[in-house]
Amino acid sequence: MKGKEAQLSELLLKLAKGCRVQEVVEEYAEVDGQMRLTKRKETRKDIPPDLKAVQMLMGSGAEDESGWSDEQLEEEKARLLAVLQEKTEKKGKVKKEKKDD
């Protein structure tokens, strides 16, 4: 089982990159004295990248980002997303190489 910090880091990374979530809503009703599923609705939602999550990933860097303009923050977000994408791709390649061995 992963530690809480690792789980939080994964969730933060997921939010920073954006993600797709699936939501399931089920309704039950009493039929002949028993609870039965009467309606089930599944939806998928796209969650866009979250600028606050990107800021949190930046951590406690030497700079104070609180004075940055929206344009600067968007540029930094794009830069960080590119870095995250590159690391994710490298991680995938390493896993593939290990499988091939």
Sequence and secondary structure as in RCSB ss.txt:
>XXXX:A:sequence
MKGKEAQLSELLLKLAKGCRVQEVVEEYAEVDGQMRLTKRKETRKDIPPDLKAVQMLMGSGAEDESGWSDEQLEE
EKARLLAVLQEKTEKKGKVKKEKKDD
>XXXX:A:secstr
   HHHHHHHHHHHHHH EEEEEEEEEEEEETTEEEEEEEEEEEEEE   HHHHHHHH S SS GGG  HHHHHH
HHHHHHHHHHHHHHHHHHHHHHHHH 
